[in-house]
Amino acid sequence: MPTFSYLYSCPYLLLWLWLLFLYSKTKKCHNNNKRKRYEKIAVIIVVLFIGLRGFVYSDFTNYYVFFESLPDVYNLTTFSYEPGFVIYSSIIKTIFPNYFIWILINTLVDFYFFVLVFRRYDTSLILILCFFIAYQGLGIEFNLLRNVKAIILFMYSIKFIEERKIIPFILCNLLGVTFHYSALIYLPMYYLLNIEISNKLKWIIIFTSASTFLLGYSISFWLLNHLPLDGEMDLVKKVLVYTNDTSSYKLSFGFFERTFNICLLTYYYNRLNSVISNFKILYNCALAFYLLFMLFADVLVFVERFPVLFVFSYWIIFSHLFSKNIIGSKYKPLLILLLFFSFFRIAKENNHLLAKYENVLFGITDYKTRAKHAEIVLNEFTY
């Protein structure tokens, strides 16, 4: 069985193409009930695809062991992960002591709240799901079982930024911290995301961060050298352990795609702002994604865990670009390019043995075999 093959990408590409087909059907129908029916079909397909998966991607090696050793809620005394996630999982295990049912319930809960948040935006739910598939949504659902709850709670709390209600915002994201400590980064966003950045400053930020990245200037090492960490050598060592060689990112497809995306949103900022309520919050999230990746790409654990906290903004904004005719007919090739990027991302990010899709309804490979596959692939990956 080959370690890398684009055949592994096929189920994900078929899912994405099927969603695009459903979107095309909604464009042709003028009956609102029929349109909602297509959206329900899309959500059900995605939930079943994600929720009934076998041992896919890499973090199942941690979460399967975690769930199998997790006591029921009446005997819970220790916390191997954040307390909110452990208690939540223990409650589920008390009722359904099966790993795959736990995965399915997780997916159902996630998508109930995803859809609740997405419905707040006047755009196609199916298109949002298309970009969810293309832009790290699958990775979030498959690997980041704790982070995803924090991300959803933050997405829900955005309305409190818009309404200027700081107490509900803080409470919502403190709840997110109990699922993953990375949610602490959301707390100052109540103020930061509400800042109106001038057009000139947006372009300066993008140019500076891209230049810093291409020149290989390490912001993380600069911080280590200038922060008072004399008594925190363990922290310094941990950061050094996770140091990432950024040479594979430079002038890569990923660099051009990320830069193209943020430039596209910046160029069409005013038009998007006219159709998306409080668009500056979503745009600032997209800019945060770009900045966090570009400035801290040399710390592997950072670039894998923090930019993803803001990637949801692209799902929503890109769906508006398509459904609201933001880009005039003269520049339609830009939309085609965006679809190409989506197709290429799905193909490239799932072309390895870890992504080999299996569904519990049709039989799956056992845990030990998939864990060996994970070990092989992770040893061969070059970042």
Secondary structure, 3 states (H helix, E strand, C coil): CCCECHHHHHHHHHHHHHHHHHHHHHHHCCCHHHHHHHHHHHHHHHHHHHHCECCCCCCHHHHHHHHHHCCCHHHCCCCCCCHHHHHHHHHHHHHCCCHHHHHHHHHHHHHHHHHHHHCCCCCCHHHHHHHHHHCCHHHHHHHCCCHHHHHHHHHHHHHHHHCCCHHHHHHHHHHHHCCCHHHHHHCCHHHHCCCCCCHHHHHHHHHHHHHHHHCCCCHHHHHHHHCCCCCCHHHHHHHHHCECCHHHCCCCHHHHHHHHHHHHHHHCHHHHHHHCCCHHHHHHHHHHHHHHHHHCCCEHHHHHHCHHHHCHHHHHHHHHHHHCCCCCHHHHHHHHHHHHHHHHHHHHHCCEHHHCCCECCCCCCCHHHHHHHHHHHHHHCCC
